[in-house]
Amino acid sequence: AGNADIAVTIAEIMGWKFAGGPGALRGRVLQEALQGAPDPAPPKQQVKASSQAGPGGAKTVLVFQDFGGHTYFDQGCLAKSVAGATPRCE
């Protein structure tokens, strides 16, 4: 969950409705946190590295999860490229 999800969840609990458009709330209702909601399937963490290493041999690495139709970014870094291995943030 992210900070944007908290406001949307509180609005759902309170029954508040907001107009869409520029500046509209983003995020998702944290259904899994509400009483009586079913347990969701766990998100799968994914790692994506840039296609080419930079001059120093480092690649940009982004660690993220997809959950409830939203993408949550967990970590980003520059990692040394090792042949045959997916670069990881350490």
Helices and strands as residue ranges (DSSP letters): H 3-14, G 31-33, E 44-49, E 58-67, E 70-80
